[in-house]
Amino acid sequence: MDYVDLGKRVRARRTALNWTQEHLAQEIGVSTSFIGHIERGSRKASIDTLVMLANAMQISTDELLGGSLSMPNDLVMPVKNLTKGQKQAMMQILTTAQEQVLQWNTPDE
């Protein structure tokens, strides 16, 4: 898991809500310094803490964790030379394609 990436998502959502680290810490019952560590990726958050963060900030755990999980090597190889922005665009394209495939009803079904 990429904890720095996760921390950036936490910080982005918190600032979008116009919340301070102190406010978020109070919402989930942890210290302000722990929120700072999570946002910098210098400390790991438990699953329970991640769920509390997601619930408090009204965001899904998928959105919070998206892009933070490691991909198998066969999925990484085609995108290893892309920039971060290009990788994010690729993930959006793949997510959209997946949603369309899941909605696609073939006559065989």
Sequence and secondary structure as in RCSB ss.txt:
>XXXX:A:sequence
MDYVDLGKRVRARRTALNWTQEHLAQEIGVSTSFIGHIERGSRKASIDTLVMLANAMQISTDELLGGSLSMPNDL
VMPVKNLTKGQKQAMMQILTTAQEQVLQWNTPDE
>XXXX:A:secstr
  HHHHHHHHHHHHHHTT  HHHHHHHHT  HHHHHHHHHTSS   HHHHHHHHHHTT  HHHHHTTTS   HHH
HGGGTTS HHHHHHHHHHHHHHHHHHHH   TT 
